[in-house]
Amino acid sequence: MSSNPYLIKVASQKGGVGKTTISVNLATILQELGNSVLLIDFDVANPSVGFHLGIENQNVGLDDVLKGKVRIETATVLHAPTGLRIIPGNIRSSSPPPTSTQLTKFVNELRRTNYNFIIFDTAPGYLVPELVDVSNEAIIITTPELSSCTSCIRLANSYRKHNLKSQLVINRVKNKRYELHVQEIEEMYGSKAAAVIPEDEVVPESIAMHVPAYLKDKKSAFSKAILELSRFYSLKTQDNIRTKSFGLIGLIKRLLGIN
């Protein structure tokens, strides 16, 4: 794969929809599929990636990088069980939010790294123009409740105005009568969901254990659904990058099985 990272912004307009759970497990599986992944806790108001993975007591974090106190490499933590590189949030930080100049400098530096994927776990409803402008696409998380779905549609519309493509993930589906049907949500959104992920007890259990749900039980319904989403990104990104890197001749060779 190319050295240019593929930037994915995981977002929601509403809290409590499982955004961080999706970010952590997507990153975990992409790493397991042979990609190098950097997961960044960009929820400056309520960072929780570190809690999910048991690395919440770090001396430095995202805020230190954004303010120019440390380099990206210094704030990056290796999570041994997954192989992920992570820039955690600053739980104890009370400093003002980063400026546009600081954010622009940060994302420009990220673009020069050698990761295959960089995943931003962002705050609910937090529209950071710098991330919108540089991300390759966004994943919008919703649950099958009307308030969550209508808010995610608003978020999708705002991304379209910024020319940022997005994928819809419907999370915590229980198939109850009071829920919106998947087809109804897709009609509201304007396209099919990239993933429909069921409610699964493995998720709260894994969070309590500080282990990604996928690693806790790869045969669970949640893990099977998030695996398909991860394969979608891994395969699509490899195809896009290879086509861009090798052009038409390279594409024809691969189709013919010629190395």
C-alpha positions as CSV (number, residue, x, y, z in Angstrom):
1,M,0.0,0.0,0.0
2,S,1.0,3.6,-0.5
3,S,2.6,5.6,2.3
4,N,-0.3,8.1,2.1
5,P,-2.7,7.3,5.0
6,Y,-6.4,6.9,4.4
7,L,-8.1,9.2,6.9
8,I,-11.5,8.1,8.4
9,K,-13.5,10.4,10.6
10,V,-15.8,8.4,12.9
11,A,-18.6,10.7,13.9
12,S,-22.1,11.0,15.3
13,Q,-24.4,13.9,16.0
14,K,-25.7,12.3,19.2
15,G,-23.8,10.8,22.1
16,G,-24.2,7.2,23.4
17,V,-24.5,5.5,20.0
18,G,-21.3,3.5,20.2
19,K,-19.0,5.7,18.3
20,T,-15.9,4.9,20.3
21,T,-16.7,1.2,20.3
22,I,-16.9,1.2,16.5
23,S,-13.6,3.2,16.2
24,V,-11.7,0.9,18.5
25,N,-12.9,-2.3,16.9
26,L,-12.6,-1.1,13.3
27,A,-9.0,0.0,14.0
28,T,-8.3,-3.4,15.7
29,I,-9.5,-5.5,12.8
30,L,-7.8,-3.3,10.2
31,Q,-4.5,-3.8,12.1
32,E,-5.2,-7.6,12.2
33,L,-5.8,-7.6,8.5
34,G,-2.2,-6.4,7.9
35,N,-2.6,-2.7,7.9
36,S,-0.7,-0.2,10.0
37,V,-3.3,1.9,11.9
38,L,-3.1,5.0,14.0
39,L,-6.2,5.6,16.2
40,I,-6.6,9.2,17.5
41,D,-9.0,10.1,20.3
42,F,-10.2,13.4,18.9
43,D,-13.1,13.7,21.4
44,V,-11.5,16.7,23.2
45,A,-14.5,17.0,25.5
46,N,-14.8,13.4,26.7
47,P,-11.9,11.2,25.5
48,S,-12.7,7.5,26.1
49,V,-10.5,5.5,23.7
50,G,-7.9,5.1,26.5
51,F,-10.6,3.8,28.8
52,H,-11.8,1.2,26.2
53,L,-8.2,-0.1,25.9
54,G,-6.9,0.4,29.4
55,I,-4.4,3.1,28.6
56,E,-6.1,6.1,30.2
57,N,-3.2,7.0,32.5
58,Q,-0.8,8.5,29.9
59,N,1.4,11.5,30.7
60,V,0.9,13.1,27.2
61,G,-1.9,13.1,24.7
62,L,-3.5,14.8,21.7
63,D,-3.7,18.2,23.4
64,D,0.1,18.2,23.9
65,V,0.6,17.5,20.2
66,L,-1.9,20.1,19.0
67,K,-0.3,22.8,21.3
68,G,3.2,21.9,19.9
69,K,4.5,20.6,23.3
70,V,5.5,17.2,21.9
71,R,5.8,15.5,18.5
72,I,3.3,13.0,17.2
73,E,5.7,10.2,17.8
74,T,6.2,11.1,21.4
75,A,2.5,11.1,22.2
76,T,1.9,7.8,20.3
77,V,1.3,4.8,22.4
78,L,1.7,1.2,21.3
79,H,-1.2,-1.0,22.4
80,A,0.5,-4.4,22.6
81,P,-2.6,-6.7,22.5
82,T,-3.8,-5.2,19.2
83,G,-0.6,-3.7,17.7
84,L,-2.4,-0.4,17.3
85,R,-0.7,2.9,17.6
86,I,-2.8,5.3,19.6
87,I,-2.8,9.0,20.4
88,P,-5.0,9.2,23.5
89,G,-6.9,12.2,24.7
90,N,-5.9,14.4,27.6
91,I,-8.4,13.5,30.3
92,R,-7.2,16.1,32.7
93,S,-6.7,18.8,30.2
94,S,-8.6,22.1,30.9
95,S,-6.9,24.2,28.3
96,P,-8.9,26.0,25.5
97,P,-9.6,24.1,22.3
98,P,-6.9,24.1,19.6
99,T,-6.9,26.9,17.1
100,S,-7.4,26.4,13.3
101,T,-3.7,27.0,12.7
102,Q,-2.8,24.3,15.2
103,L,-5.2,21.8,13.7
104,T,-4.1,22.5,10.2
105,K,-0.5,22.0,11.2
106,F,-1.4,18.7,12.9
107,V,-3.3,17.2,10.0
108,N,-0.6,18.2,7.6
109,E,1.9,16.3,9.7
110,L,-0.4,13.3,9.8
111,R,-0.5,13.2,6.0
112,R,3.2,12.7,5.9
113,T,3.2,9.6,8.2
114,N,3.4,6.1,6.8
115,Y,0.3,4.6,8.3
116,N,-2.2,2.9,6.0
117,F,-5.1,4.2,8.0
118,I,-5.6,7.0,10.5
119,I,-8.9,6.8,12.4
120,F,-10.3,9.9,14.2
121,D,-12.8,9.1,17.1
122,T,-14.4,12.5,17.2
123,A,-16.8,14.2,19.7
124,P,-20.5,14.0,19.0
125,G,-21.7,16.8,16.9
126,Y,-18.2,18.3,16.9
127,L,-17.6,19.7,13.4
128,V,-13.9,20.3,13.0
129,P,-13.5,21.9,9.5
130,E,-9.8,20.9,9.3
131,L,-10.7,17.2,9.8
132,V,-13.6,17.5,7.4
133,D,-11.4,19.0,4.7
134,V,-8.6,16.4,5.0
135,S,-10.5,13.2,5.8
136,N,-11.0,10.8,2.9
137,E,-14.4,9.9,4.3
138,A,-16.6,9.8,7.4
139,I,-18.4,7.0,9.1
140,I,-21.6,8.3,10.7
141,I,-22.9,6.2,13.6
142,T,-26.6,6.1,14.4
143,T,-28.9,3.8,16.4
144,P,-32.4,2.9,15.2
145,E,-34.2,5.6,17.1
146,L,-35.8,8.5,15.4
147,S,-33.9,11.3,17.3
148,S,-30.6,9.6,16.5
149,C,-31.4,9.1,12.9
150,T,-32.7,12.6,12.2
151,S,-29.5,14.0,13.8
152,C,-27.3,11.8,11.8
153,I,-29.0,13.0,8.6
154,R,-28.2,16.6,9.5
155,L,-24.6,15.6,10.0
156,A,-24.5,13.8,6.7
157,N,-25.9,16.9,5.0
158,S,-23.3,19.1,6.5
159,Y,-20.6,16.7,5.3
160,R,-22.1,16.8,1.8
161,K,-21.8,20.6,1.8
162,H,-18.1,20.2,2.6
163,N,-17.8,17.5,-0.2
164,L,-16.9,14.8,2.3
165,K,-18.4,11.4,1.5
166,S,-19.8,9.4,4.3
167,Q,-20.9,5.9,5.2
168,L,-23.8,5.1,7.5
169,V,-23.4,2.5,10.2
170,I,-26.6,1.5,12.1
171,N,-25.5,0.3,15.6
172,R,-27.1,-1.4,18.5
173,V,-30.0,-2.9,16.5
174,K,-32.3,-5.0,18.7
175,N,-35.0,-5.7,16.0
176,K,-37.7,-4.5,18.4
177,R,-41.1,-3.2,17.2
178,Y,-40.4,0.3,18.5
179,E,-37.3,0.7,16.4
180,L,-37.0,2.2,13.0
181,H,-36.5,-0.5,10.3
182,V,-33.1,-0.5,8.6
183,Q,-34.8,0.2,5.3
184,E,-36.5,3.3,6.7
185,I,-33.2,4.6,8.0
186,E,-31.5,4.0,4.7
187,E,-34.3,5.8,2.8
188,M,-33.8,8.8,5.2
189,Y,-30.1,8.7,4.6
190,G,-30.3,8.3,0.9
191,S,-28.2,5.1,0.5
192,K,-27.6,1.7,2.0
193,A,-25.9,1.3,5.3
194,A,-22.3,0.2,5.2
195,A,-23.0,-2.0,8.2
196,V,-25.9,-3.0,10.5
197,I,-24.5,-4.0,13.9
198,P,-26.7,-5.8,16.4
199,E,-26.9,-5.1,20.1
200,D,-24.6,-7.6,21.8
201,E,-23.6,-8.2,25.4
202,V,-20.0,-8.7,24.4
203,V,-19.7,-5.0,24.0
204,P,-20.3,-3.8,27.6
205,E,-18.4,-6.8,28.8
206,S,-15.4,-5.9,26.7
207,I,-15.4,-2.3,27.7
208,A,-15.4,-3.3,31.4
209,M,-12.4,-5.6,30.6
210,H,-10.6,-2.9,28.5
211,V,-10.4,-5.3,25.6
212,P,-11.9,-4.7,22.1
213,A,-15.1,-6.7,21.7
214,Y,-13.7,-8.3,18.5
215,L,-10.8,-9.8,20.4
216,K,-13.0,-11.0,23.3
217,D,-15.2,-13.0,21.1
218,K,-14.6,-13.2,17.4
219,K,-17.7,-15.3,16.9
220,S,-20.1,-12.9,18.4
221,A,-22.8,-11.2,16.3
222,F,-21.1,-7.8,16.9
223,S,-17.7,-9.1,15.8
224,K,-19.0,-10.6,12.6
225,A,-20.7,-7.4,11.6
226,I,-17.7,-5.1,12.4
227,L,-15.4,-7.6,10.6
228,E,-17.4,-7.1,7.4
229,L,-17.2,-3.3,7.8
230,S,-13.4,-3.6,8.3
231,R,-13.0,-5.8,5.3
232,F,-14.9,-3.3,3.2
233,Y,-12.5,-0.6,4.1
234,S,-9.3,-2.7,3.8
235,L,-10.2,-4.1,0.4
236,K,-11.6,-0.8,-1.0
237,T,-8.6,1.2,0.1
238,Q,-6.1,-1.2,-1.2
239,D,-7.8,-1.3,-4.6
240,N,-8.0,2.5,-4.7
241,I,-4.4,3.0,-3.7
242,R,-3.0,0.3,-6.0
243,T,-4.9,1.7,-9.0
244,K,-3.6,5.2,-8.2
245,S,-0.1,3.9,-7.7
246,F,0.2,1.6,-10.7
247,G,-2.2,3.1,-13.2
248,L,-4.1,1.2,-15.9
249,I,-1.2,-1.2,-16.8
250,G,-0.9,-2.3,-13.2
251,L,-4.6,-2.8,-12.9
252,I,-4.7,-5.0,-16.0
253,K,-1.8,-7.0,-14.7
254,R,-3.6,-7.7,-11.5
255,L,-6.8,-8.7,-13.2
256,L,-4.8,-11.1,-15.4
257,G,-2.9,-12.4,-12.4
258,I,0.5,-11.1,-13.7
259,N,3.0,-10.0,-11.0
